[in-house]
């Protein structure tokens, strides 16, 4: 559901798509793709700081998930 909400958010806010990356992507991440989190900690930090996640995922869910992953 969050993926669909992200797409709808892009449409509502008239976001433009990035240029296509028509090449071998191994080792080219810095050139044409946004970096993905490299660890679970970075993933949790990104999710907790995301306005889209805050809008569509209840705070109790994100807090419980973050607490569980940090154990």
Secondary structure, DSSP 4 states (H G I P E B T S, - for coil): -HHHHHHHHHHHTTPPPPPP--S--TT-HHHHSPPPPSSHHHHHHHHHT-HHHHHHS-HHHHHHHHHHHT-
